[in-house]
Amino acid sequence: MTEDEKLALLKTILLTDDREYAESITHKINVLEEILRERHRLSEKVSPIIKEQLDDFTKNIPQNLGPAITESLKIQIENSKDEVVEALYPILGKMVKKYISQEIKVLSEQVNKTAKDTFSMQGVKRKFKSIFTGVSENEIIISDLGNAKVEQVFIIEKGSGILIGSFHLKETVDEDMISGMLTAIKGFVEDAFKQSNHDLQSIEYDLYEIHLHNFHKYYIATAVSGTFTETLENELENFNLEVSQEINKKNLLDSREALEELLLTRYSALKFSNQ
């Protein structure tokens, strides 16, 4: 064996391990590149499918999860009435206080506006009434503005406190929260006086009286402003009975839009006997 052959053999022996290691690294790099290419191709195919599934899931959440959520809320409200009252009362109290303050401001503006309208027919009548009775015009105006008026109506499912439908003369705070709060207070008072076998019939709050009229599956909560006498209360109860009969006859409990259309038609036209 010549010197060149010996040198070649020695190089082969020394470089074999490095060559195999380099080939191993190259193979691993090729495998990684193939995985990345395959993943990219897979992503292009799978991503639209995942997006479609997510869109369908989002769209169908109310239908698929709505009944379960509603049932859970019913059970939670039924089992935690005291906690609901304790949690919501401070929040609702602040909202109602703000609302009452705004109403007092509106009342003041109405009195001033009416007092300035001296030359209208109502203004002339008011002037003569003031002269013959000795009562100031402002007091007469406030008395007229104090006539009982239905401000809001809530049709609320018994037990659960879920709002079925509503009517209001102006925008108000969260109606669903109010219906839950009323049901919690109603249930609390009725549970506290079980021996009386009577339902809670009214709740007074500052300038408003909330009349509660119980029926088989629901109750009607009517918020009335102004002077609300026992005679007017009887009139309202008779009116609520008529509305309830119409609701049941037309089977409107499952159609909120139709129910609220009926409430708007009936209660916006309601006038008490002293008006």
Backbone as CSV, one residue per row, in Angstrom:
resi,resn,N_x,N_y,N_z,CA_x,CA_y,CA_z,C_x,C_y,C_z
1,MET,0.861,-1.195,0.000,0.000,0.000,0.000,0.893,1.239,0.000
2,THR,0.615,2.113,-0.914,1.441,3.320,-1.047,1.095,4.313,0.055
3,GLU,1.918,5.338,0.135,1.693,6.370,1.145,0.381,7.119,0.892
4,ASP,0.079,7.331,-0.415,-1.175,8.036,-0.756,-2.388,7.220,-0.330
5,GLU,-2.323,5.915,-0.561,-3.444,5.041,-0.196,-3.631,5.021,1.322
6,LYS,-2.501,4.983,2.045,-2.594,5.000,3.502,-3.226,6.310,3.993
7,LEU,-2.836,7.413,3.360,-3.377,8.720,3.746,-4.876,8.807,3.461
8,ALA,-5.291,8.256,2.305,-6.718,8.254,1.939,-7.520,7.422,2.926
9,LEU,-6.979,6.262,3.307,-7.672,5.390,4.269,-7.831,6.090,5.617
10,LEU,-6.765,6.778,6.033,-6.818,7.493,7.311,-7.881,8.599,7.287
11,LYS,-7.981,9.325,6.176,-8.992,10.394,6.050,-10.404,9.815,6.118
12,THR,-10.546,8.649,5.456,-11.868,8.006,5.465,-12.281,7.636,6.883
13,ILE,-11.340,7.056,7.617,-11.639,6.637,8.999,-11.972,7.846,9.873
14,LEU,-11.207,8.908,9.725,-11.384,10.084,10.573,-12.655,10.879,10.241
15,LEU,-13.036,10.921,8.969,-14.160,11.769,8.536,-15.501,11.051,8.478
16,THR,-15.487,9.735,8.688,-16.750,8.980,8.575,-17.788,9.464,9.588
17,ASP,-17.387,9.632,10.838,-18.341,10.047,11.881,-18.930,11.438,11.597
18,ASP,-18.053,12.360,11.161,-18.538,13.713,10.847,-19.510,13.704,9.683
19,ARG,-19.241,12.891,8.673,-20.107,12.819,7.504,-21.476,12.242,7.877
20,GLU,-21.460,11.192,8.667,-22.727,10.586,9.088,-23.547,11.560,9.945
21,TYR,-22.856,12.291,10.789,-23.542,13.270,11.642,-24.161,14.385,10.798
22,ALA,-23.393,14.828,9.786,-23.894,15.876,8.893,-25.090,15.387,8.103
23,GLU,-25.012,14.140,7.624,-26.139,13.572,6.883,-27.367,13.444,7.783
24,SER,-27.132,13.086,9.048,-28.248,12.966,9.997,-28.927,14.315,10.217
25,ILE,-28.126,15.354,10.377,-28.676,16.702,10.566,-29.462,17.132,9.335
26,THR,-28.902,16.858,8.150,-29.580,17.221,6.898,-30.926,16.520,6.792
27,HIS,-30.956,15.247,7.162,-32.203,14.474,7.105,-33.255,15.068,8.048
28,LYS,-32.814,15.408,9.253,-33.749,15.975,10.223,-34.296,17.315,9.738
29,ILE,-33.442,18.119,9.137,-33.890,19.411,8.595,-34.916,19.194,7.493
30,ASN,-34.664,18.217,6.629,-35.607,17.908,5.548,-36.957,17.469,6.109
31,VAL,-36.909,16.647,7.178,-38.154,16.184,7.805,-38.935,17.366,8.383
32,LEU,-38.230,18.262,9.078,-38.887,19.440,9.657,-39.499,20.330,8.580
33,GLU,-38.791,20.532,7.496,-39.314,21.342,6.396,-40.574,20.710,5.820
34,GLU,-40.577,19.397,5.689,-41.746,18.693,5.152,-42.942,18.825,6.098
35,ILE,-42.668,18.726,7.412,-43.752,18.881,8.402,-44.357,20.281,8.319
36,LEU,-43.487,21.289,8.208,-43.978,22.666,8.119,-44.796,22.888,6.858
37,ARG,-44.332,22.321,5.729,-45.095,22.452,4.477,-46.444,21.745,4.601
38,GLU,-46.423,20.564,5.211,-47.657,19.796,5.370,-48.624,20.518,6.314
39,ARG,-48.072,21.111,7.368,-48.908,21.844,8.319,-49.562,23.044,7.652
40,HIS,-48.814,23.733,6.808,-49.366,24.884,6.092,-50.499,24.445,5.167
41,ARG,-50.256,23.320,4.436,-51.312,22.810,3.544,-52.532,22.369,4.353
42,LEU,-52.295,21.755,5.513,-53.398,21.305,6.361,-54.172,22.496,6.924
43,SER,-53.435,23.543,7.306,-54.075,24.735,7.859,-55.003,25.381,6.841
44,GLU,-54.590,25.416,5.582,-55.423,26.000,4.531,-56.736,25.245,4.376
45,LYS,-56.708,23.941,4.634,-57.920,23.132,4.486,-58.786,23.163,5.747
46,VAL,-58.122,23.161,6.919,-58.862,23.037,8.173,-59.425,24.377,8.666
47,SER,-58.691,25.475,8.465,-59.108,26.780,8.997,-60.516,27.184,8.568
48,PRO,-60.885,27.067,7.276,-62.262,27.424,6.893,-63.311,26.577,7.608
49,ILE,-62.992,25.291,7.816,-63.942,24.401,8.499,-64.139,24.852,9.943
50,ILE,-63.019,25.158,10.623,-63.103,25.606,12.015,-63.870,26.924,12.110
51,LYS,-63.591,27.857,11.180,-64.282,29.155,11.191,-65.780,28.966,10.988
52,GLU,-66.149,28.081,10.072,-67.569,27.821,9.818,-68.250,27.243,11.054
53,GLN,-67.565,26.315,11.725,-68.121,25.713,12.932,-68.288,26.751,14.040
54,LEU,-67.298,27.634,14.184,-67.389,28.683,15.201,-68.527,29.653,14.904
55,ASP,-68.700,30.015,13.624,-69.795,30.912,13.234,-71.147,30.273,13.535
56,ASP,-71.289,28.990,13.201,-72.538,28.276,13.476,-72.807,28.208,14.975
57,PHE,-71.748,27.952,15.749,-71.901,27.855,17.203,-72.359,29.187,17.783
58,THR,-71.718,30.279,17.315,-72.082,31.611,17.808,-73.524,31.962,17.448
59,LYS,-73.919,31.629,16.219,-75.271,31.937,15.752,-76.324,31.149,16.525
60,ASN,-75.997,29.924,16.890,-76.976,29.037,17.518,-76.931,29.054,19.041
61,ILE,-76.067,29.920,19.625,-75.993,29.976,21.090,-77.355,30.283,21.731
62,PRO,-78.099,31.333,21.253,-79.395,31.613,21.891,-80.353,30.427,21.827
63,GLN,-80.398,29.752,20.676,-81.329,28.638,20.514,-80.901,27.427,21.334
64,ASN,-79.592,27.139,21.333,-79.110,25.931,22.003,-78.963,26.106,23.508
65,LEU,-78.463,27.281,23.918,-78.195,27.487,25.336,-79.256,28.333,26.036
66,GLY,-80.092,29.053,25.255,-81.100,29.930,25.849,-82.001,29.241,26.864
67,PRO,-82.651,28.118,26.498,-83.531,27.433,27.458,-82.803,27.008,28.727
68,ALA,-81.577,26.512,28.574,-80.811,26.072,29.749,-80.473,27.252,30.653
69,ILE,-80.073,28.384,30.041,-79.746,29.578,30.828,-80.992,30.115,31.532
70,THR,-82.116,30.149,30.807,-83.371,30.622,31.396,-83.778,29.772,32.586
71,GLU,-83.688,28.459,32.425,-84.055,27.545,33.508,-83.130,27.720,34.705
72,SER,-81.843,27.921,34.434,-80.878,28.136,35.525,-81.189,29.424,36.283
73,LEU,-81.557,30.488,35.523,-81.913,31.754,36.166,-83.164,31.609,37.026
74,LYS,-84.146,30.858,36.520,-85.367,30.626,37.299,-85.041,29.982,38.639
75,ILE,-84.228,28.927,38.574,-83.872,28.192,39.791,-83.066,29.080,40.736
76,GLN,-82.119,29.850,40.167,-81.259,30.704,40.988,-82.066,31.782,41.694
77,ILE,-82.987,32.418,40.964,-83.816,33.469,41.568,-84.739,32.878,42.620
78,GLU,-85.316,31.710,42.320,-86.238,31.060,43.249,-85.536,30.674,44.548
79,ASN,-84.297,30.207,44.431,-83.566,29.711,45.606,-82.773,30.795,46.333
80,SER,-82.650,31.968,45.716,-81.795,33.007,46.321,-82.503,34.358,46.343
81,LYS,-83.759,34.369,46.761,-84.522,35.620,46.738,-83.897,36.684,47.642
82,ASP,-83.494,36.276,48.834,-82.910,37.245,49.765,-81.631,37.845,49.198
83,GLU,-80.796,37.001,48.591,-79.537,37.476,48.015,-79.788,38.419,46.850
84,VAL,-80.825,38.113,46.045,-81.166,38.973,44.907,-81.594,40.354,45.391
85,VAL,-82.438,40.377,46.432,-82.886,41.656,46.992,-81.699,42.450,47.518
86,GLU,-80.832,41.776,48.276,-79.680,42.453,48.881,-78.732,43.002,47.823
87,ALA,-78.570,42.259,46.720,-77.632,42.678,45.677,-78.196,43.804,44.814
88,LEU,-79.484,43.737,44.498,-80.062,44.676,43.541,-80.633,45.942,44.172
89,TYR,-81.039,45.861,45.446,-81.724,47.005,46.049,-80.894,48.288,46.019
90,PRO,-79.593,48.261,46.404,-78.810,49.514,46.348,-78.697,50.080,44.940
91,ILE,-78.521,49.191,43.952,-78.381,49.647,42.565,-79.687,50.253,42.076
92,LEU,-80.775,49.518,42.306,-82.082,49.981,41.847,-82.485,51.259,42.570
93,GLY,-82.144,51.345,43.871,-82.479,52.539,44.642,-81.848,53.789,44.057
94,LYS,-80.575,53.698,43.658,-79.885,54.842,43.056,-80.527,55.228,41.733
95,MET,-80.877,54.216,40.932,-81.491,54.492,39.633,-82.846,55.179,39.807
96,VAL,-83.647,54.656,40.742,-84.976,55.224,40.971,-84.853,56.641,41.528
97,LYS,-83.883,56.849,42.429,-83.672,58.184,43.001,-83.337,59.192,41.913
98,LYS,-82.466,58.783,40.991,-82.098,59.659,39.881,-83.316,59.933,39.002
99,TYR,-84.115,58.890,38.778,-85.311,59.026,37.954,-86.312,59.977,38.618
100,ILE,-86.494,59.840,39.946,-87.426,60.698,40.675,-86.967,62.157,40.612
101,SER,-85.662,62.378,40.779,-85.125,63.747,40.706,-85.412,64.372,39.347
102,GLN,-85.247,63.577,38.304,-85.522,64.064,36.957,-87.004,64.388,36.794
103,GLU,-87.869,63.532,37.376,-89.310,63.759,37.270,-89.723,65.035,38.000
104,ILE,-89.108,65.305,39.154,-89.415,66.533,39.891,-89.020,67.759,39.068
105,LYS,-87.882,67.662,38.396,-87.433,68.751,37.527,-88.431,68.965,36.390
106,VAL,-88.882,67.857,35.790,-89.870,67.946,34.710,-91.165,68.554,35.225
107,LEU,-91.592,68.150,36.447,-92.817,68.694,37.045,-92.710,70.202,37.217
108,SER,-91.559,70.655,37.707,-91.345,72.095,37.894,-91.441,72.836,36.568
109,GLU,-90.842,72.258,35.523,-90.898,72.878,34.201,-92.332,72.920,33.675
110,GLN,-93.094,71.849,33.937,-94.486,71.803,33.484,-95.323,72.867,34.186
111,VAL,-95.091,73.035,35.493,-95.828,74.053,36.251,-95.535,75.446,35.697
112,ASN,-94.257,75.730,35.467,-93.874,77.047,34.940,-94.459,77.287,33.549
113,LYS,-94.394,76.251,32.706,-94.912,76.385,31.346,-96.419,76.609,31.356
114,THR,-97.127,75.850,32.197,-98.585,75.974,32.266,-98.988,77.328,32.840
115,ALA,-98.235,77.796,33.836,-98.550,79.089,34.459,-98.393,80.238,33.472
116,LYS,-97.440,80.126,32.556,-97.210,81.180,31.564,-98.284,81.188,30.476
117,ASP,-98.969,80.054,30.316,-99.982,79.945,29.258,-101.296,80.544,29.760
118,THR,-101.291,81.847,29.964,-102.401,82.537,30.628,-103.626,82.692,29.733
119,PHE,-103.428,82.870,28.429,-104.528,83.263,27.549,-105.199,82.086,26.842
120,SER,-104.817,80.869,27.179,-105.501,79.710,26.605,-106.818,79.489,27.340
121,MET,-107.700,78.628,26.773,-108.977,78.332,27.407,-108.769,77.740,28.796
122,GLN,-107.783,76.809,28.904,-107.493,76.216,30.208,-106.964,77.266,31.179
123,GLY,-106.165,78.206,30.642,-105.628,79.266,31.494,-106.720,80.164,32.044
124,VAL,-107.705,80.503,31.196,-108.828,81.342,31.636,-109.661,80.615,32.685
125,LYS,-109.943,79.320,32.435,-110.713,78.527,33.406,-109.988,78.462,34.743
126,ARG,-108.679,78.280,34.651,-107.882,78.178,35.874,-107.904,79.509,36.635
127,LYS,-107.872,80.602,35.885,-107.886,81.931,36.504,-109.195,82.147,37.267
128,PHE,-110.341,81.820,36.641,-111.639,81.973,37.308,-111.756,81.037,38.506
129,LYS,-111.253,79.816,38.342,-111.304,78.853,39.444,-110.499,79.360,40.628
130,SER,-109.376,79.989,40.340,-108.534,80.531,41.407,-109.227,81.687,42.122
131,ILE,-109.916,82.528,41.333,-110.603,83.688,41.914,-111.738,83.245,42.830
132,PHE,-112.542,82.270,42.361,-113.733,81.869,43.115,-113.424,80.923,44.271
133,THR,-112.329,80.194,44.192,-112.001,79.240,45.262,-110.963,79.778,46.231
134,GLY,-110.230,80.800,45.800,-109.182,81.334,46.659,-107.907,80.512,46.649
135,VAL,-107.861,79.498,45.797,-106.676,78.640,45.680,-105.764,79.218,44.601
136,SER,-104.481,79.275,44.881,-103.547,79.855,43.913,-103.495,79.022,42.632
137,GLU,-103.145,79.685,41.536,-103.079,78.989,40.244,-102.044,77.871,40.258
138,ASN,-100.912,78.113,40.910,-99.875,77.078,40.970,-100.375,75.819,41.672
139,GLU,-101.157,76.006,42.743,-101.703,74.856,43.459,-102.695,74.092,42.582
140,ILE,-103.489,74.834,41.808,-104.441,74.189,40.892,-103.691,73.409,39.822
141,ILE,-102.612,74.000,39.305,-101.799,73.329,38.280,-101.216,72.033,38.825
142,ILE,-100.639,72.119,40.037,-100.041,70.924,40.643,-101.102,69.858,40.882
143,SER,-102.312,70.301,41.295,-103.405,69.352,41.515,-103.773,68.637,40.221
144,ASP,-103.831,69.410,39.125,-104.148,68.803,37.826,-103.053,67.841,37.390
145,LEU,-101.794,68.266,37.617,-100.676,67.396,37.242,-100.604,66.163,38.129
146,GLY,-101.241,66.238,39.317,-101.207,65.112,40.252,-102.242,64.049,39.966
147,ASN,-103.015,64.201,38.888,-103.978,63.165,38.531,-103.273,61.834,38.302
148,ALA,-103.910,60.776,38.754,-103.314,59.438,38.616,-103.089,59.097,37.147
149,LYS,-101.915,58.544,36.868,-101.568,58.182,35.495,-100.704,56.930,35.510
150,VAL,-101.021,55.993,34.621,-100.221,54.771,34.509,-98.938,55.095,33.753
151,GLU,-97.802,54.951,34.435,-96.505,55.253,33.832,-95.879,54.026,33.170
152,GLN,-95.997,52.882,33.843,-95.377,51.659,33.341,-96.226,50.449,33.699
153,VAL,-96.135,49.428,32.849,-96.823,48.161,33.106,-95.852,47.026,32.812
154,PHE,-95.790,46.056,33.731,-94.940,44.881,33.538,-95.795,43.622,33.647
155,ILE,-95.680,42.744,32.664,-96.280,41.411,32.758,-95.140,40.465,33.132
156,ILE,-95.193,39.896,34.345,-94.059,39.150,34.895,-94.474,37.720,35.221
157,GLU,-93.653,36.771,34.802,-93.924,35.361,35.078,-93.783,35.093,36.571
158,LYS,-94.758,34.383,37.131,-94.721,34.077,38.562,-93.545,33.167,38.878
159,GLY,-92.959,33.367,40.047,-91.882,32.492,40.498,-90.535,32.863,39.937
160,SER,-90.413,32.853,38.606,-89.106,33.105,37.983,-88.759,34.591,37.938
161,GLY,-89.784,35.455,37.853,-89.523,36.887,37.739,-89.140,37.329,36.342
162,ILE,-89.282,36.436,35.360,-88.906,36.774,33.983,-89.945,37.722,33.377
163,LEU,-89.465,38.783,32.732,-90.344,39.767,32.104,-90.929,39.191,30.818
164,ILE,-92.258,39.126,30.738,-92.929,38.597,29.547,-93.233,39.718,28.557
165,GLY,-93.604,40.881,29.080,-93.905,42.029,28.223,-94.035,43.284,29.077
166,SER,-93.987,44.460,28.434,-94.046,45.701,29.210,-94.609,46.844,28.370
167,PHE,-95.026,47.889,29.084,-95.481,49.140,28.464,-94.921,50.280,29.303
168,HIS,-94.440,51.349,28.668,-93.957,52.503,29.421,-94.155,53.764,28.593
169,LEU,-94.410,54.869,29.292,-94.610,56.147,28.615,-93.297,56.762,28.168
170,LYS,-92.215,56.463,28.874,-90.897,57.000,28.534,-89.847,55.959,28.860
171,GLU,-88.639,56.183,28.336,-87.551,55.227,28.570,-87.263,55.107,30.062
172,THR,-86.928,53.891,30.481,-86.707,53.635,31.897,-85.442,52.821,32.091
173,VAL,-85.142,52.489,33.359,-83.979,51.654,33.655,-84.259,50.230,33.197
174,ASP,-83.294,49.352,33.367,-83.377,47.971,32.896,-84.661,47.298,33.381
175,GLU,-85.584,47.014,32.455,-86.880,46.453,32.814,-86.757,45.032,33.351
176,ASP,-85.832,44.241,32.790,-85.646,42.874,33.272,-85.171,42.881,34.724
177,MET,-84.305,43.820,35.065,-83.827,43.921,36.440,-84.968,44.332,37.374
178,ILE,-85.818,45.260,36.922,-86.947,45.700,37.737,-87.903,44.547,37.995
179,SER,-88.209,43.759,36.952,-89.138,42.638,37.115,-88.582,41.608,38.089
180,GLY,-87.270,41.332,38.003,-86.652,40.403,38.948,-86.690,40.941,40.365
181,MET,-86.451,42.249,40.507,-86.470,42.884,41.823,-87.869,42.842,42.431
182,LEU,-88.886,43.165,41.633,-90.262,43.137,42.125,-90.651,41.739,42.581
183,THR,-90.265,40.733,41.800,-90.589,39.351,42.151,-89.890,38.938,43.440
184,ALA,-88.634,39.361,43.594,-87.891,39.021,44.811,-88.542,39.655,46.040
185,ILE,-88.925,40.938,45.936,-89.585,41.618,47.056,-90.935,40.977,47.341
186,LYS,-91.688,40.717,46.281,-93.010,40.092,46.416,-92.891,38.738,47.116
187,GLY,-91.957,37.905,46.654,-91.776,36.582,47.246,-91.320,36.670,48.688
188,PHE,-90.432,37.632,48.985,-89.915,37.791,50.343,-91.040,38.159,51.308
189,VAL,-91.869,39.138,50.934,-92.954,39.582,51.812,-93.981,38.476,52.001
190,GLU,-94.343,37.798,50.916,-95.345,36.734,51.008,-94.840,35.561,51.842
191,ASP,-93.550,35.244,51.727,-92.975,34.169,52.538,-92.925,34.557,54.014
192,ALA,-92.703,35.849,54.276,-92.595,36.309,55.659,-93.937,36.275,56.386
193,PHE,-95.045,36.344,55.629,-96.379,36.341,56.236,-97.236,35.226,55.652
194,LYS,-96.701,34.021,55.687,-97.383,32.876,55.080,-98.751,32.613,55.708
195,GLN,-98.870,32.915,56.997,-100.112,32.582,57.677,-101.290,33.407,57.183
196,SER,-101.028,34.514,56.502,-102.122,35.389,56.058,-102.819,34.876,54.807
197,ASN,-102.126,34.025,54.046,-102.696,33.476,52.806,-103.107,34.569,51.822
198,HIS,-102.375,35.654,51.806,-102.661,36.748,50.879,-101.416,37.065,50.060
199,ASP,-101.646,37.572,48.838,-100.540,38.014,47.995,-100.266,39.495,48.253
200,LEU,-99.009,39.890,48.071,-98.661,41.308,48.154,-99.366,42.046,47.017
201,GLN,-100.064,43.148,47.356,-100.889,43.838,46.360,-100.306,45.160,45.879
202,SER,-99.444,45.780,46.665,-98.896,47.062,46.217,-97.581,47.370,46.927
203,ILE,-96.765,48.178,46.255,-95.503,48.660,46.814,-95.466,50.165,46.587
204,GLU,-95.265,50.940,47.642,-95.192,52.393,47.519,-93.737,52.831,47.510
205,TYR,-93.406,53.727,46.576,-92.049,54.279,46.533,-92.142,55.744,46.148
206,ASP,-91.923,56.616,47.143,-91.965,58.064,46.935,-93.232,58.482,46.192
207,LEU,-93.102,58.961,44.959,-94.248,59.505,44.224,-95.029,58.451,43.464
208,TYR,-94.625,57.193,43.572,-95.240,56.146,42.765,-95.820,55.040,43.640
209,GLU,-96.898,54.456,43.149,-97.432,53.240,43.761,-97.440,52.150,42.697
210,ILE,-96.828,51.027,43.031,-96.770,49.901,42.100,-97.831,48.901,42.518
211,HIS,-98.873,48.792,41.717,-99.988,47.890,42.011,-99.705,46.516,41.413
212,LEU,-99.851,45.464,42.229,-99.571,44.092,41.790,-100.873,43.307,41.722
213,HIS,-101.185,42.794,40.546,-102.420,42.039,40.326,-102.050,40.619,39.896
214,ASN,-102.379,39.646,40.741,-101.948,38.265,40.518,-102.920,37.478,39.654
215,PHE,-102.350,36.709,38.727,-103.115,35.771,37.918,-102.456,34.397,38.022
216,HIS,-102.951,33.425,37.260,-102.499,32.041,37.445,-101.018,31.863,37.113
217,LYS,-100.588,32.303,35.936,-99.215,32.081,35.483,-98.330,33.322,35.612
218,TYR,-98.933,34.463,35.813,-98.176,35.716,35.823,-98.865,36.726,36.724
219,TYR,-98.223,37.849,36.917,-98.887,38.961,37.591,-98.592,40.252,36.824
220,ILE,-99.495,41.216,36.954,-99.352,42.508,36.285,-98.921,43.540,37.321
221,ALA,-97.764,44.149,37.092,-97.275,45.223,37.965,-97.493,46.552,37.245
222,THR,-98.284,47.424,37.858,-98.635,48.701,37.240,-98.103,49.848,38.089
223,ALA,-97.195,50.638,37.536,-96.632,51.789,38.253,-97.493,53.016,37.960
224,VAL,-98.084,53.588,39.019,-99.011,54.706,38.870,-98.442,55.932,39.574
225,SER,-98.437,57.066,38.880,-98.026,58.331,39.492,-99.265,59.145,39.826
226,GLY,-99.095,60.142,40.689,-100.223,60.983,41.057,-100.988,60.419,42.242
227,THR,-102.169,60.988,42.476,-103.002,60.573,43.604,-103.809,59.340,43.221
228,PHE,-103.500,58.228,43.894,-104.108,56.938,43.537,-105.007,56.491,44.686
229,THR,-106.316,56.738,44.549,-107.273,56.416,45.606,-107.755,54.977,45.491
230,GLU,-108.518,54.550,46.505,-109.059,53.181,46.502,-110.035,52.989,45.343
231,THR,-110.792,54.029,45.034,-111.726,53.950,43.899,-110.977,53.718,42.594
232,LEU,-109.886,54.467,42.406,-109.090,54.306,41.188,-108.401,52.946,41.166
233,GLU,-108.038,52.450,42.343,-107.421,51.121,42.420,-108.398,50.048,41.941
234,ASN,-109.671,50.186,42.332,-110.695,49.239,41.868,-110.875,49.335,40.354
235,GLU,-110.838,50.560,39.840,-110.945,50.746,38.388,-109.778,50.058,37.671
236,LEU,-108.581,50.236,38.227,-107.399,49.626,37.616,-107.483,48.103,37.654
237,GLU,-107.962,47.548,38.764,-108.091,46.093,38.867,-109.071,45.559,37.827
238,ASN,-110.193,46.251,37.653,-111.162,45.827,36.634,-110.552,45.915,35.234
239,PHE,-109.786,46.972,35.019,-109.135,47.144,33.716,-108.113,46.035,33.486
240,ASN,-107.322,45.704,34.519,-106.338,44.623,34.403,-107.004,43.283,34.111
241,LEU,-108.171,43.059,34.706,-108.916,41.822,34.435,-109.301,41.738,32.960
242,GLU,-109.756,42.854,32.408,-110.110,42.881,30.983,-108.887,42.590,30.111
243,VAL,-107.767,43.218,30.454,-106.532,42.998,29.689,-106.093,41.546,29.793
244,SER,-106.179,40.982,31.001,-105.774,39.585,31.204,-106.641,38.634,30.382
245,GLN,-107.934,38.897,30.352,-108.836,38.058,29.556,-108.470,38.115,28.079
246,GLU,-108.115,39.304,27.617,-107.726,39.455,26.212,-106.401,38.747,25.924
247,ILE,-105.462,38.829,26.873,-104.173,38.134,26.724,-104.389,36.633,26.608
248,ASN,-105.225,36.091,27.496,-105.468,34.644,27.492,-106.260,34.208,26.262
249,LYS,-107.230,35.032,25.873,-108.059,34.698,24.718,-107.234,34.641,23.441
250,LYS,-106.300,35.575,23.291,-105.468,35.637,22.084,-104.158,34.859,22.227
251,ASN,-103.963,34.247,23.418,-102.762,33.431,23.672,-101.482,34.220,23.359
252,LEU,-101.322,35.370,24.031,-100.228,36.290,23.710,-98.982,36.105,24.575
253,LEU,-99.015,35.195,25.545,-97.876,35.046,26.452,-96.621,34.578,25.734
254,ASP,-96.790,33.899,24.605,-95.636,33.382,23.863,-95.188,34.323,22.745
255,SER,-95.860,35.464,22.623,-95.497,36.425,21.574,-95.323,37.803,22.203
256,ARG,-94.090,38.140,22.547,-93.830,39.401,23.254,-94.218,40.612,22.415
257,GLU,-93.946,40.558,21.121,-94.254,41.696,20.252,-95.752,41.972,20.231
258,ALA,-96.554,40.914,20.056,-98.007,41.080,20.020,-98.537,41.509,21.387
259,LEU,-97.956,40.958,22.450,-98.378,41.316,23.807,-98.121,42.795,24.084
260,GLU,-96.934,43.281,23.736,-96.600,44.678,24.007,-97.403,45.632,23.126
261,GLU,-97.787,45.172,21.958,-98.664,45.987,21.102,-100.031,46.152,21.765
262,LEU,-100.534,45.057,22.369,-101.808,45.124,23.089,-101.695,46.055,24.296
263,LEU,-100.615,45.917,25.070,-100.426,46.765,26.253,-100.363,48.236,25.865
264,LEU,-99.669,48.541,24.777,-99.568,49.924,24.308,-100.940,50.464,23.936
265,THR,-101.713,49.669,23.219,-103.043,50.102,22.773,-103.976,50.348,23.955
266,ARG,-103.978,49.411,24.913,-104.932,49.493,26.016,-104.529,50.526,27.071
267,TYR,-103.287,50.472,27.537,-102.905,51.321,28.676,-102.640,52.770,28.276
268,SER,-102.229,53.015,27.039,-102.024,54.407,26.621,-103.356,55.151,26.513
269,ALA,-104.444,54.403,26.356,-105.770,55.022,26.244,-106.530,55.033,27.572
270,LEU,-105.920,54.484,28.631,-106.611,54.380,29.920,-106.778,55.755,30.568
271,LYS,-108.012,56.087,30.923,-108.313,57.314,31.657,-109.142,56.942,32.882
272,PHE,-108.743,57.446,34.045,-109.506,57.164,35.256,-110.730,58.069,35.334
273,SER,-111.686,57.704,36.180,-112.992,58.369,36.206,-112.916,59.827,36.651
274,ASN,-111.872,60.200,37.385,-111.785,61.579,37.885,-111.098,62.524,36.907
275,GLN,-110.858,62.068,35.688,-110.107,62.884,34.720,-110.998,63.282,33.553
